[in-house]
Amino acid sequence: MESNILNNGYSLWVFFSIFVGISLAIDLGLIGKIKSIKKSKNLQKHADEQQKSQAQTPHHQFKLALIWTIVWISLAGLFAGLIFIGIGYDIMLEFVAGYTLEKSLSVDNMFVFLLIFSSLGIPYIYQHKVLSVGIISAIAMRIPLILVGTSLLESFHWMIYVFGGLLLLTATRMLVQKKEKKIEVEKNIAVRLLRKFVPVNLELNGDKFFTRKNGILYATPMLVALAIIEMTDLVFAIDSIPAVLAVTADPFIVITSNVFAILGLRSLYFLLAGMMEKFYYLKPALTTLLFFIGFKMIVSEFYKIPLSVSLVVIFVILGSAVLLSIIKVRQIKIRK
């Protein structure tokens, strides 16, 4: 269902901006403040505290990630409630479906994040900074892509078949691709592009993105990781945005559901980082999900699958994957 939210729903745009702005200010601003306090201390004390912090980081990060994951999901739920009050039930369902799709598909991206950090040897304590910058830049990149996608659908109706075919192609690729063990940094296209602008030195210099040696400015593994993550997200966006467009072509719903899902991605990564390998049935579930959404887009001209039905199918697929993964984990424990 198309709505005039983009033109008339200024109040919801304002609420959305306030939600995102305040949350980002708290999430990122406090971190910067803590860092500035630490920098004001003497070097020895700073080194001791950093060592202590590093030892406590996994437990502390898990608790913080759990809190922020709950915060972001709650904010998305609250915003869905505002949409229901301001616009109606059907549009709220579109937002929930779009958010759920984007959130679930993004979980697969976390495996790539884990590979990137392990391949470059970036410690746990520095990963937060890379993802913080990466998520903000990802939002800036996604919005123009969404506007182009919705504009194409509005101008050329046949593009729905192109997007549907793209989703089916992505699902097929996921079905046959082998599991990566490590990213070949030197062969990665993002690294090759980065080298055209700045030389790369694969030695860490704390949490800095750049380091200077013999008067020459080099990119550190932190910037290399950021470049690979941005390139990965671009490819991911080309897959995931059409999936949300299968639910709605309303720019407001597509943008807000995407942004809410992306903002919670970093905290979800730190929450799940230690248990990624336990999601045994995630890949088959996401593959099935993409096949369903691609099929939904292609047949939409002949038969429109109700949004409520689509939402039930999405939750059943994801719920089954989680339930089967839990059962398999317990079976493995029993065998041991």
N, C-alpha and C positions, 0 to 999 in steps of 0.2 A: 504494500500500500504506500502510495506516494503522499507526502504531506507538505505543507507550506511552512514547516518549522524554520527552515533557513531564513525565510523572509519575515515571518511573524513572531516566532518564539524567542524574542530577545531576552526575556526574563530567564529562560532556561539556559541560554548561552551565558548569561551573567552568572547564574548559579554554578554552571559547569566551570567557568573560569575561576570563580572564588574557591570552589572545591579543590581544583588542581593547584592553584597558586598557593593556597595556605598549606596544603599537604606537602608540596615540594619545598616550600620555605622551611617547614619544620624538619622534613627528612634530610635535606641537603644543608640547610643553614646551621643546624646544631653541629653537624660534622665539621664544618669549616671553623666553627667557634672552638670546638675541642682541639682542633689542630693548631689554631693560633695560640691557645693557652699552653699547649705543649711546647711550642717553639720558643716561648718566652723563658723557659726553664734552662738551667745550665746543661751542658752536653752530657755529663756523666749521669745526672738524674734522669735526663731524657732517655738515655740508652737503657738504664735500668727499668724505667717504666715501660719502654717499648718492648723489652724482653718479657716483662711480666704480662703485658697486654697480649703479646703474641701467644704466650702459653695459655691465656684464658680465652682467646679469640673464638675458637670453634663453639664453645658453650654459649658465650656471650652473643655471638652472631646468630646462633640458632634461636635464642630467645627473642632477640631483636627482630629477626626475620619473621618469626611466628606472629609477633605483635603487629608488624607492618602488613603482613599478609591479611590478617583479620581486618585491619584498618582499611586497606584498599578494597577488599571485597565488601565490607560494610558500606563504604562510600558509594561503591557501584550500586549496591542494593538500595541505598537511600536515594540516589539519583534516579533509579528506576521508579521508585515511589513518587518522586516529583513529576516524572514523565506521565505516570498514571493519573495523577491529580490534574496536571496541566493540559494533557493532550488526549489521554485515553488508554484503554486496556490494550488495544491492538498495537499501538506504537510502543507501549511498554514491552510487549512480547517481542517485538523486533529488536529492541535494545538488549533484552536478556539473551535472545538467541545469538545476536551478533557478538556480545561480550563473551558468552560461553564458547562459541566457536573460536574466537581469537585467543582466548585464554588457554583452551585445550590444545590448539595447534601450536601455540608458543612453547608449551612444555617440551615438545620435541626439539626445539631450538636450544634448550638448556643443555642437552647432551653435547651440542656443538660448542657451547661456551666452555663446558668442562674440558673438552678436547683441546680447545685453544689455550686455555690457561695451563694445562698440564704439558702441552707441547712446547710452550715458551718458558715453562718453569716459573710462572708468576705465583708468588705465595698468596695464601688465603687473605692476609691482611691488606693486600693491594688490589684485590679483585673488585672490591666495592667501588673504588674510584673509577676504574675502567667502565664498569657497568653504569655508574651514575652519569658519566659523560655520554656513554653510548645510548642510553635510553632517551636523554634529552634531544640528542641529534636525530635519533630514530623518529621521534615525534615530529620534528621539523621536516623530515624526509617523507613521512607517511601522509601528512595532510595534503600536499600537492598531488601525490599519487592517487589519493582517494577522490579528490576533486576532478582529476582527469578521468578516473574510472566511472564516476557517476555521470560526468558530462558525456562520455562516450555512449553509455547506456541510454541516456536521454535522447541523444542525437541519432544514434544508430542502434535500433532495436536488435538487429542481428548480432551485435556484439555479445549478447547473452549466450549465444552458441559458442563463441570464441572463448569466453570466460569458462563456460561449462566444460569445453574440450580441454582447456588448460588445467582444470582441476582433475579431470580424468587422467590426463597425462602425468600430472604430479603424483597421483595415487598409484599409477602403474610403476613409476620410477621408484617410489618408496617400497613397493612390493618386491622389486627385483634387486635393489641396491644392497651391497654388502655393508656390514657394520664397520665403521672406521675405528681404527685403534689409535691413530696419531695423525695430526695434520702436518703435511710436508711444507714447512714454512717457506723455504726458498722457492718452491714451485707455485705457491699460492698467488692468484691473480691480484689480490689486494696488496700483497707485499711488493709484487713487481711494479704496480702502479705507484706505491708509496716511494719506492727507490728512485722514481723519476723526479721526485720533488726534494727528497732529502736522503742522505746516506743512512744506512741502518747499522746499528751496533747492538748485537744480541746479548749484551751484558746489562743486567739490571743496575739502575742507580736509584735505589729507594723507590718511591712512588712517582718519580718524575717521568714525563713523557719525552723529554729531550735531555741530552747530556752533551757537554762540550769537551773535546779532546784535541789537544794541540791546535786550539783555535778553530776547530771545525765542529759544527753543530750536527749531532747525530740523533736519529730517532731511537728510542729505547724499546725493549720488548713490550712496555706498556702501550706505546703508540701503535706498535705492530699489532698487538691484540685488539686495540680499538678499531684499527683499519679493517681487520678480518671480520670483526663482529659487525661493523657497519655494512660490509659487503654481503655478509651472510643474511643480515636483516633485510637488505634490499631484495635479495632473491626470495626470502621468506615472505616479504610483503607482496610480491608479485603473485605468490600462491595463496596467501591468506585473505587479501583484500577481495578478490573475486568470490571467495567463499562467503564473506559477509554480504557482498552485493547480491548473492542468491537469496538472502533473507529480506533485504531492503535496498533500495536505490536512493534513499534519503540521505544526503550528505551529513546532516546533523547526527543521525543515528550511527552511521558508519564511523564518523570521526570520533564521537564521544565513546562508543563501545571500544574502538581501537585504542584510544588514549588511556582509558581506565585499565584495559588489559595490559598495556605496555608498562604503565606506571607501577603495577604490582609485580612485574616480571622479575625485577632484581631481588626483592624480598623472597619471592617464591623460589628463585634459584638457590639462595642461601639456605632456605628451609629444606629443600629437597636434594641439595648437592651430595649429601652423604648416603642417599638411598636411591640414586638414579637407576642403578643396575637392578633394583627390585621391581621396576615397572616392566615386567616381562611382556605384558600384552598391550603396552602403549602404542607401539608402532602398528600392529594389526588394527587397533581401534581407530587410530588417526587415518590409516589407509581406507578403512571402511567408511569413515566419516566423509572423506574427500570424494569417494566414489558416490555416496548418497547425494552430497550437495551438487556434484557435477551432473549427475542424472537429473536432479531436481531442476537445475537451470535449463538443461536441454529439452526436457519434456514440458516446460512451463507454458509453452505456446499452446499445447494440446490439453494439458491437465495441470492445474495449479494445486500442488500439495498444500493443504492448510498449514499455516504457521504453527499452530498448536501441535499438529501431528509431527512437524519437523522438529520441534523442540523436544517432544517426547522421544523421538528416535535418537536425537543427539544425546540426551541424558541416559537412555538405555545403553547405547554403545559405550559411552564413557564409564557409566556405572558398572557395566559388565567387565570392562577392562580392569578396573580397580578391584572388583570382587575376585576375579580370577587370579589376579596378581597376588592378592592377600592369601588366597587358598594355596597357591604354589609356594609362597614363602613359608607357610606353615608346614607344608609337606616336606620341603627341604630341611627344615629344622628337625622334624620328626625322624627323618632318615639319618641325620647326624647323631 
